[in-house]
Amino acid sequence: MKLDVTTRPRTLESYVGGEWVKGTGEGSTLLNAATGTPVARIDSSGVDFAGALAYGRDVVGPKLRRLSFHERAQMLKALGLKLMELKEEFYAESFATGATRADGWIDIEGGAGTLLSYASKARRELPNTRVLTDGAVELLSKDNSFSAQHILTPLEGVAIHINAFNFPVWGMLEKVAPTFIAGVPSIVKPASQTAYLTELVVRRIVEAGILPEGAIQLIAGSVGDLLDHVTGQDAVTFTGSAWTGRRLRSLPAIVENSVRFTMEADSLNAAILGPDATPGTPEFDLFVKEVAREMTVKAGQKCTAIRRVIAPRAQADALIAALGERLGKTALGDPAVEGTRMGPLASLDQRREVRERIRELAQEAEIVAGNPDEVRITSGDAEAGAYLNPVVLYANTPMGKTAIHDVEAFGPVSTVMPYDDIEEAVALARRGKGSLVASVFTDDKAVAEEVVLGLAPFHGRVMIGNRRSAKSSTGHGSPLPVLVHGGPGRAGGGEEMGGIRGVKHYMQRTAVQGTPRLLAAVTGRWIEGADAKADGTHPFRKSLAELRIGDQLVTSTRTVTLEDVEHFAGFTGDTFYAHMDEAAAKANPFFDGRVAHGYLIVSFAAGLFVDPAPGPVLANYGVDSLRFLTPVYPGDTLGVRLTAKEINPRASADHGEVRWDCQVTNQDGALVAQYDVLTMVAKTWPPTE
């Protein structure tokens, strides 16, 4: 349905069990953060929470697990593109949350972009299978009759994502993306204050019909007794206050069933100005710009925003002056009005909360820019809207204070803290007791090394900013799909995204032991000792439709001569002494005389196993895990055994990838070199019109 913004307030619905369901209670009214007018009513009373979990486990999960990683990735890509098509409708709704157009870009297009990023990484980095192998095969017997392989399989439960109010779109999609690629259905519970935007996006996802029905369920309102029904196959992620997170993590069902619980909580992120970044340097100017941006984007309502500004004592006054001047030019007002640079906080309750936190901070620091009790706006209603101008505090002796390292004002608020040496700067940042992100602005290699190594154990991400990365840097406060998002200690101890790492959070790692033949059947990947066959047809003559795991070629042999070695050296320019100087080679503890080049061995191996005629093998695109194991001397005779190890047809192309196990041996049967050859192979041959 097309939402008509003139019919406010609308009643939000939950989407559970394949149906949109209205709450049976009176609920509460959600207000436009900029104007104070009603936006929607929210209520989840009467929702069958246990039924929603059962539906996800019993109906949706089996459908998702029947799909391969590539099939799920194709769906996620289509969904990301669809949401991009609908973005203007989402932007219009987003203004009510207090977000400007630029804020909404992070949330809306950033969310859709995360889907596209995961879809791309899954197609590139994961096999077109339903099970992942993890690590190398472990040989458990000398005769190779008993081996082990770690595998990853999807959890057979539901991932419950409890999200914060500040990113109603991205906060949902950054969790749903890896969950869906893993093959696990999601139940999304957005924070009530901005749930109307999340509900709109979920409606459009359901209407698109791209994902299997029920892959995403939505709870609009309280979670009720949902978490009383979780099992060890479910997972829970939470973004919000540490107090709420600790309470949820200690619920009986979560504790008793050892439910996976990932928390992203309070984070007093720090930015450090390097001692070399004096006024007039590019790093000083970049630092001022970055701090001001992190204070004003989303009105400072970002879990990654800069709360503590750590600077050399000699630069503190100049920094405060520069920040005050830049922040003073920030146009605060209605986000729907052109020219507004910063919108209101999410609600009047949120503004009251931030003002109270500022009063706590002011017990240890002085306000040096901004007045939390005086609202200056360029548009909007100063009384009905949740507006708050940026506030900068200064703590002259930060090491001896506590509140400035413990209290988070979740808004446009930062505290400047001076340091006297770089060790003190690191120590101040670590007083945050664990954060999502920290940054250091410096062009000094020694400073970068000392700060990063000092901060890393206490932070999930560390960004180095300087003049050389200024144009390309994604900034202090931007979580990226390919990087981990989370932090230790106070930040919750959780980890999200990080590329394929995030997918594995929703899978079970299992060690499987058995004969190589049966292990290969389980994993769909040939291993040493599994069945292999050479049927007289060169494997390179087989299309993907004909090729099977274990198809093998044992080649003829070739003897390496001294002339071969010298020709290769002259042709390539590789005249390393071990190939050219008999006496020097013998003096080497690893050799008995002149040896053949390793890449000569690989080249000769290719000459032995390659079928030269046009055929289904379209290209060689790489070699993995190359190891040279036994020296090859002039006079040695080499042979190759090539085995189809893994076959991954592409879901959206007429070819796929084949990984071949390649072993090169000498006349004594000793393994000379071992590696994987990677080829592109046509699905059919000759190609169909």
N, C-alpha and C positions, 0 to 999 in steps of 0.2 A: 504493500500500500504506500501511497505518497503521503508523507506527513505534512499537514497543514499547520504552519506555525501560528496561525491566527486562532487556533482552537485550544490554546493553552488554558489551564494546565492539562496535559494528557496523563493517562494512567499507564504506568509502566507495567509490563508483563514479564513473567519468567518463561523461559523456554525449556521444558523438561519433558522427557518421554515422547518427543516428537510433536509436542503441542505447545501453543502459547497459552499461559495460565495466568489469570488475574488473582491477586491476593484477596482473601475473604475479609480482611480487616479494614480499618479506616486508613491506616498508613500515615505517612507524613508528607508534607509539601516541600518540594525542592525549589529554591529561588534562583533567579538569574543573578550571578555574582556582581554584575555591573549596575543593574537597575533595581534589583530587589523584587521584581515581578515574578509571580509563580511560573514555573516551567513545567513541572510534572509532579505527580504523586507516586509514591513508591511503597510497596507492601508485598511481602512474600508469605504472609500467614496463609495456612492451608495448603502450601506446596508439599507434595509427598517427596521429602528429601531422600528417604531410604529407597523409594522407588526410582528416583533419578539415578542413584548409584547403581542399582540393580540393572536398570536399562542400559547404562553405559557398559557395565561389565558383561552382561549376558547377550545383548542385542548388537551394540555398536562395536565393541572390542573385537569380536570374531570377524566382522566385516573388514575392519582396518588391518588386522593381522594377515588376512588373505592377500593383501596387496603387497607388492614389493616396494623397496625404498624408492625406486625410480618412479613407480606409479603414483605413490603418495607425493613425491616431489612435483610431478606434472600437475597434480591437482592444486598443490600449494601455489605454484607459479600462476596458474589460471586465476586463482582467487586473488592473489596480489594484484594482478593486472585489472581484475574487475573492480576491486576497491579503489584503485587509482582512477578508474573511470567515474566513480561516484564521489570523488573527493570533495567537490564543491558543496554537495548536500551536507557532508560531514563538517566542512568549515563553517557553514551557516549555523549549524547546531553548536559548534565548539565555542562560538563567541559568548554564549550564555555561561560557560564555565569560567570566564575571565581571561581566556586565552586570546592573544592577538593572532593575526594571520601568521606571523613568524613563529609564534608559539605552537599554533596548530600544525604548522608544517612538520615540526619535530614529532608531534604526536600522531598525526594522520598519515602523512606521506612516509614518515619514519617507520610507522607500524607496517604499512604495506611493503615498504622497502625491505623490512626484516623478513617478511614472508618470501620475497623474491630472492633474498640472499640465501636463506636456508634451502630453498628449492634448487638454486644453482649449486651450492656446496654439496647437497645430497647427491645430485646427478654426477658431479665430478669426482667426489671422494668416496662414495659408498657403492658397493656392488648392487647389481639389479637382482637382489635376493631378498629373503625375509629374515635372514640370520646373519650376524656379523661374526667374523673371526677376530679374535683379539690377541695380538702377539704371535710369536712363532710357535711351531709345533714343538712340544717337549718330548724327546725320546726317553722312554722309561725302561728300555731293555736293550741289551747288546745286539740281539738278533733282529731288532726292529719289528718285533711282533706285538709290542705294547707301547702305545704312545698316548699323548694327551694334548688337547687343544682347548683354550679358553674361548667360549662363545658368548655372544650377547643376544638375548631375546627380549621382546617387549613384555613389560609388566601386563598382567591380565586383569588389571583393575582400572581405575579412573584417576586422572590427575585433577585435583581441585586447586584452582588458582584464585586466591583471595588477593585482590589488587587495591592499590591506593587511589586517591581521588585525583592526583595531579596529572596522570597520563591515562585517560580512560580508553584510548585506542591502543597506543604502543604498549602500555602496560599489560594489556590482554594478549596482543599478537606476538610480542617477544617471548611469551611463555607458551602460547599455543603452537607456534611454528616448530620448535624442536620436539614437542610432545607428539604432534601429528606425524612428523617424519619417523619417530620411533614406533608408531603404530598404536598409540594410546589415546583414547577419547578424553576430552576435557570438560569439566564443569567450571564455568567462569563466574566469580562473584565480585563485581565491581564495587568500589566504595559508593555509598548511596549518593553523596553530594553531586557527583557528575555521572551517575549511572545512566542518565537519559541518552548520553552520547554513545556509551557502550551498547545500550539496548538497540539503538538505531543501527549501529554497525552489524550487530548480530542478526538483526532482521534482514539486512541486505545480504549477509552471508547465507542465511537459510533460503531466502528467495532465489539466490543464484543457483542453488542446487548443484554446486561443483563438488563439495565434500560429501562423503557418505552421510546420510541423515543421522543426526545425533552426535556427529563428531565433536560438535560444540554444543553444550547446554549452558543456559544462563539462569542465574538466580538474581532477581532484582529485589533487593531488600536483605533482611537478615538471613544468615545461614541456618537458623533454627537448630535442629538436632542433627544436621548433616554429618558433623564430625564425630558423632556417636556411633556411626555405622561404618566407619572406615575399617579396612582390613590391611594385612601385610602386603597385598598386591596393589594397593592404592598409593598415591603420592599427594602431598600437600605442599603448595608454595604460598608464602605469605609476604606481602610487602606492606609495611606500615610501622607503627610504633613498636619499640622493643617490649614495652609492657604488654601489649596485646599479643605480640608474637610469643612471648614466654608463656603466657596463659594458654594459648592454643597448643603450643608444643607439649604442654604438660597434661593435656586432656587424657583421661584414662584410656580411651580406645587407641589413641596415637601412641601412648607409652606401651601399653600392653601388647599391641600388634607390631611394634617396631616400625611404624609407618614412616616412610621417607618424608622428612619435613625440611624444607628449604626456606630460610628466612632472610629477608633484606630489611634491615631496621635502621634506627637512628644512625647518622653518620656525620661527624663534625669534620668534614673534609678540609684539608689545608692546601694553600698555595704558598710556595716559598720563592721569594725574590733573591736571586743569587747575589753574593757580595760584589761581583763584577758588573751587575746590572744597575749602574748609577743613572741618575737623571740625564737625559740626552742620548742614552744608548737605545738601540732598537728593543732590547729585552725589557727595559724599564717601561717603555711605551706599550709594548705588547702585554705586559703584566697588568698595567692599569686598565687597558681595554678588556682583558680577560676577566678580571675581578668584577668590573662593572657589568659586563655581559652576564656573568653567572649570578649576579645579584638581581638582575632585571628580567632575564628570560623566565617566563612562567611566574613572574613576580617573586622569583627566588624559591618557588615551591618545587624544587628538584632535589631528589635524594643525593645527587652528585654536586649540588651547588657548593661554592666556596664559602665556608663559615668562618674560617680562621685564616687571616692574611699575615704571613710571617715574613718580616722584612728586616734588613740591616738597620740597626738603631740610627745610623747616620742618615738613612734615607727615609725614615718614618715620616717626618714632617712634609717632605716633598711628595711622598706617596699619598698622604691624607689630603693634601691640597689638590693633587691631581684627581684623586677619586671624587672629592667633593665637587670639583668643577664639572667633571664628566657626568656624575649622577644628577647634578642640579639641572642639566639640560634634558633629562629624560622626561618625555611627555607622558604623564600618567592620566589615563582616562578610559572611556568606554572602548573596548577592543574592536567593536564594530565600526568605529569612527576612523576614517582615514587620518593618518598622522600620529595615531597613538602608538607609543613605543613600549609601554608597559600597561598591562591590565590590572584589575583588582585581584585580591586573594579569592579563593574559591567560595568563601562564605563569610558572613559577619562573625560567626563563631570562630572561624579560623583567624580572623583579624584580632578578635579578643585574645585568643591563645597566643598569637605572636607578640602582641603588646605586653602580655604578662611575662613572656620569656625575656623580652627586652628589659623589663624592670629588674628581673633577676640578674641579667648580665650587667646592668648598670650599677649593681652593688660592687662590682670589681673593675669596671671600666667606665670611662666617660664617653658620652655621646659627642662626637666631633663633627658629624654631618647628618642632617635630617632631623625631623621632629616626629616621633611616632604618634603624637596626639594631635598633630595638625595636618590636615589633608589638603594638598594643593593639586588640583586636577585641571585638565584642559577640556574635558567633556565628561558627561555622566552625572550621577547624583552622589555627592560626597557623603550623604547620610544613609541612603538606602544601599549604595554600593559598598563593597568590602575593600575600599581603597586604602593603601598604606604607602607612603613615600619611602624611598630607600634610606636606611639608617646605617651609619658607620660608627663603631665604637673604637676606643683606643685603651689598651691595657699596658701601662708603662712597665710593670714588673710581672710579666705573664707566667714565669716559671713558678712563682709562689701562689698562684691563684688556682681555683678549682672550677667555679661555675663556667668560666669561659671555655673550659675544655670538656664540660659535661652537659651544658644546656644548649639545646638546638632550637633556635627561633626559625621556624620553617616558613621563611618569607624573605624579603629583600634586606637582609641583615647580615653584616660581617663585622668581625672584630680584628683590628690591626694589632699585631704583637711584635715588638722589636726583639732582635737577637744580637748578641755581641760576637759570636763566632759560629761557624757552620755546624759544629757539634751541638750547640744549643738550639739551632734551628731544627735539626733533626729530632732532638729530644722534645721540643715543643710539639712538633707534628705527631710524635708517638704518644703524647699525652691524650690524644683522642681515643686511645684504647681500641683502635681498629676502625678503619674507614673504608669506604668504597673506592675512593680515588684521592690521590694527592698529585700536585704538579710542582715542578721547579723550573724557573725561568733563568737560564744561564747560557753563556757561550763558552764556558770554561769546562774543559773535559774533566779536570780533577774534581771540580764541584759536582758535576753531573754524576760521576761515579760514586762519590761519597754519599751524596743525598739519596740516590736511587737505592743503593745497597742498604742504607740505613732505614729507608722507608718500606722496602718491599715486604718484610715479614709482617707488617702491620696494615697493609693495603692490598686491595684486589687489583688495582691498576695504578700505575705511575706514569704521568705524562711529562716529557721534557719539552719545553717551549723555547725557541730562539729564533733569530732572524732568518735562518735558512729554511725553517719549516713553516714560517708564518702563513704563507699563502696556501699551503696544502694541509695544515694541521686541522684535525676535526675538533680540537679544543679540549679543555679540562673536563667539561661536564657531559660529554657525549658518549654514552654506552654504544658499542658497535656490535652487530651480530657475530662478527668473527672473533671478538675478544670477550674474555670472561667478565661478567658483571656480578659483583658481590664483594664481600670483604670479611675479614676475621673479626673476632671479638664483638665490640659494640655494634658493628655493622650487621651482625646476625650470623656470621659463620657460613653463609650460603654461597652458592655459585650458580649463575644462570648463563645462558648463551655460550660464548666461546666456541662458535662453530659447531663441529660435530661432537665436541665434548658435551654440549648441552643436550644432544639427542641421547647420549649414553646415560644421562641422569634418569631416564625413564625406561631403562633396560636392566635386566638382571645378568650379571656376569657369572658364568658357570664353567667349571673345569670338567671337561668330558674326557674320560679315559677309555681306551679300547684298542682294538686292532686298527691299523691304518685304513684297511678296506672299509670298515664300518664308520670310522671317523669321517672319511671322505664322503660317505653317503649322507651323513648328518649335516656336514658343513657345505656340501656342494663344491668342495675345493680339493683337488688331488694333493696327496702328500706321499712322501717316500714310503714304499711298502704297500701302497694301495694298488688295486687292480690297474694294469696297463696293458695295452694291446697295440701291436704293429700289424695291420691287416693288409699290408702291401700297397696301400694308397698313401702317398705323401700327405701328411696332415695339412700342409699348405694348399692342397688341392680341394679341401673341404670347406664348404660354406658353414655359417653358423647353424643352418638347418641340419647339416650332416655331422658336424664336429661334436665329439663327446669328450667329457673329462676323462683323462687317462689315455687318449689317443697318443701314440708314441712313435718316434722315429729314432732308429739307431743308425748312425751314418757310417760311411766308409772312413778310412783313416788318411792322415797326411803326416809325412815326416818333416820336421823342422830342420833346415840346414843353416850353416853359418852364413851362407850367401843370403838366405832369407833375412836373417837378423841384420846384416850390414846394409842390405837394400832398404829395409824398413827404416833404419836409422838415418840413412841418407835422404830418403824420400820425405820423411816427416820432420827431420831435424832433431829427433830425440836421440842424442848421442851420450846419454848418461853412461858413466864409466863402467857400470856393471854389465852393459851390453857390448862394450867396445874394448875394454882393457882386461886381458886375461889375468894378469898378476893382481891388479887392483880388485877384480871380482873375487879372486880366491882369498884375498885378505879380508873380505867381507864375511862376518860370522854366519850369514844366512846362505851363502852360495859356495859351490865347489869350482866355479869358473864362470865364464861368460854365459849369460842367460838371455832368453828371448824376452822381448818386451811383452808386458801384460796385454797391451792393446793389439799387438800382433796375434796373440793367442785368440783374443776375441774376434779379430778379423778372420783368421783362419777357420774358427768355429762357424762363423756366419757363412763362409764359403762352402763348408761341409753340409750345413742343414738347409740353406735357402734353396727353394725351387724357383728357377729364374723366369719361367713363363708367366704371362698374365694369368691371374686367377683371383680367387676370393680374398687373398691377403692384399689389402689395399695400401698399407703403410706400416712401417716400424716407427713407433713414437717414443721409444725409450728403453732403458735398461735399469732394473732395480736390484739393489743388494748385491752388487758385483764384489766378489772376493777372489783373490788369487791365493791358492792354498799350497801348491807344490811348485818349486822352480822348474822351468822347462829349459833344457839344454839342447844345443845343436845335436841332432841325431835322435831326439825323442820323437815318438810317433803319437799323434793326437787323434782322438775320436770323440764324437758328441752323441749324447742322448737327449732328445728334445721331447717334452711331454706336455700336453695340454693340461694346464693347472687350474685355470679359472675362466669361465665364459660369462661375459656380461653383455647381453644384447641391449642396445639403447631403445628406450620406449618410443622415442620420437625421431628415429633415424633408420636408414636402411642398412646400418652396420652396427657392430658392437666391438667391445674390447676382448681380446684373448690374452691371458697371461700364460706364458710357457715356462716351465722349469727346464733350465739348460745346465747340463753337467758336461764338463770337458775332462776327459781322463787321458792318462798316458799309457804306454805299452804295458806297464805293470798293473794297470787298473787303479792307480792312485788318482785321486781327485785333484785336478790341476786348477780348475776355475769353476765357480758356480754362480749363477745369477738368474734373474727372471727377464725374459724378453717380452716386450709389450707390443702387440700388433692390433691394427684395425682390420676387421674381417667382415666381408659382406654377409648379409643374412641369407641371400640366395645367389647362386652363380650358374649360368650367366645372369646378369641383372635383368629383372623383369621390366617390361615397358610400363 
